[in-house]
Amino acid sequence: MNKVLSFIALLTMSAAAFAADRVNITVSNSLSTDRQFEVVETDAALIRKRLGTDSFIITDADGKEIASQTTYDGLLIFQASVPARGKSVYYAVPGTPKAYEPQAKGRLFTERGDEFGWENDRVAYRVYGHGAAVGYDLFNKSTTELMLDYWYASEQNQEMRSVSKQLHDRGYHDLADQVYNAFCYHIDHGKGMDCYTVGPTLGGGADALLNADGSLCLPQCYKTYEILDKGPLRFTVRMTHPSVTYQGTQVTETRLITLDAGSHFNRVSITFSDLVPSAQIASGIVIHKQNPNAYVLNAEAGYMGYEDLGDPSPYNKKYADELARHMGKIYVGTIYPAKVSKTQFLSGENGIATGHILAISNYTPGYTYYFGSGWDKNPNTGLQSLSDWEALLARKAAEVRTPMKVKIK
């Protein structure tokens, strides 16, 4: 027994002797444009093995710790900045990571029943668990702060709602509306607002199967969810949707949605159970009547984009024109890492929209694309026109098709 224990101790000491004081992580960018604060991935288990410890931190080239995260699927992620056609070096060293404030998170907002929302330092989204609004909804942000908790709490302020109702009941409708406008998230109070409408559409980039006649087999609202990553740099949620009948078969959809800090775009991977091999899948953006022609399609470069003008319908008619001017321009887009079969406009008027722009592909399990948004009232992004938005879409499409390479040494 003593010999066995001695052998184990010898192995332990040998492993410790070969453990590295630090691990070099080299990130390479092959594109001709700089890439700033982009989340990159590598194998967390390999880092642990090289260092001989489960606890480590990531530092920049100057030795300053930066935020990092180990994801549910075993990846080490951190934000890297790499010059055009260049390299940047980061280090993994033994240590206990700081508790970083989350830059990406989400949760079920029971304040509004079964609404599920998530956000990062640039954008915010939600989906519904009931009703006809089946696509992705979005909030506009003009701050790097995480706002959903505040917006939902403000919108559901029961004391203020009671005051507004009492005024309405007493006939002071105009004053009641002013009270509501003071706390509702449909008004921009300086950090953003909700002025985007989904309805029975794909909204800001959801997917749908294509029927044999080319029409959309719209999904239903999500049924269950599981949060897999909670930040600080990456939020991931797995959502399942109720079964739908497609070409005579009951199929069930699962979506894996990931939002990283610093990004305008969510990554989503789609899997259907029992789907026929010949199925076609489309991801789309609703085209609202307020701006029916302000979209761009580029199947070859792998993106679609739209300039949305917001929906003033929740406003009292007396204030609608003035409040509508504060909605700004909302930019919505989708990006495709793999080649798509085609992009097109599909008409389908439904009261709020003229149709959708769609990117169509043959379905394969794990079908992946990106959806995202921007706002011209966000001073941090420099988006002021559809041309600006298209330039960002083109750059990000190139980046997702040419990911940065990470090498461990």
HELIX and SHEET records of a PDB file:
HELIX    1   1 ASN A    2  PHE A   18  1                                  17    
HELIX    2   2 ALA A   44  LEU A   51  1                                   8    
HELIX    3   3 THR A  110  ARG A  112  5                                   3    
HELIX    4   4 LEU A  148  GLU A  155  1                                   8    
HELIX    5   5 GLN A  158  ASP A  169  1                                  12    
HELIX    6   6 HIS A  173  ASN A  181  1                                   9    
HELIX    7   7 LYS A  317  ALA A  324  1                                   8    
HELIX    8   8 LEU A  386  ARG A  401  1                                  16    
SHEET    1   A 5 GLU A  65  ILE A  66  0                                        
SHEET    2   A 5 PHE A  56  THR A  59 -1                                        
SHEET    3   A 5 LYS A  87  PRO A  94 -1                                        
SHEET    4   A 5 VAL A  23  SER A  28 -1                                        
SHEET    5   A 5 LYS A 405  ILE A 408 -1                                        
SHEET    1   B 3 ARG A  35  ASP A  43  0                                        
SHEET    2   B 3 LEU A  75  VAL A  82 -1                                        
SHEET    3   B 3 SER A  68  THR A  70 -1                                        
SHEET    1   C 5 ALA A 104  PHE A 109  0                                        
SHEET    2   C 5 GLU A 115  ASN A 120 -1                                        
SHEET    3   C 5 ALA A 124  VAL A 127 -1                                        
SHEET    4   C 5 ASP A 137  LYS A 141 -1                                        
SHEET    5   C 5 GLY A 192  MET A 193 -1                                        
SHEET    1   D 5 LEU A 216  CYS A 217  0                                        
SHEET    2   D 5 GLY A 204  LEU A 210 -1                                        
SHEET    3   D 5 GLN A 280  HIS A 288 -1                                        
SHEET    4   D 5 ALA A 353  ASN A 362 -1                                        
SHEET    5   D 5 LYS A 342  SER A 347 -1                                        
SHEET    1   E 4 THR A 224  LYS A 230  0                                        
SHEET    2   E 4 ARG A 234  THR A 240 -1                                        
SHEET    3   E 4 THR A 249  ASP A 260 -1                                        
SHEET    4   E 4 VAL A 244  TYR A 246 -1                                        
SHEET    1   F 8 THR A 224  LYS A 230  0                                        
SHEET    2   F 8 ARG A 234  THR A 240 -1                                        
SHEET    3   F 8 THR A 249  ASP A 260 -1                                        
SHEET    4   F 8 PHE A 265  SER A 273 -1                                        
SHEET    5   F 8 TYR A 367  TRP A 375 -1                                        
SHEET    6   F 8 ILE A 330  ILE A 335 -1                                        
SHEET    7   F 8 TYR A 303  ASP A 308 -1                                        
SHEET    8   F 8 TYR A 295  ASN A 298 -1                                        
END                                                                             
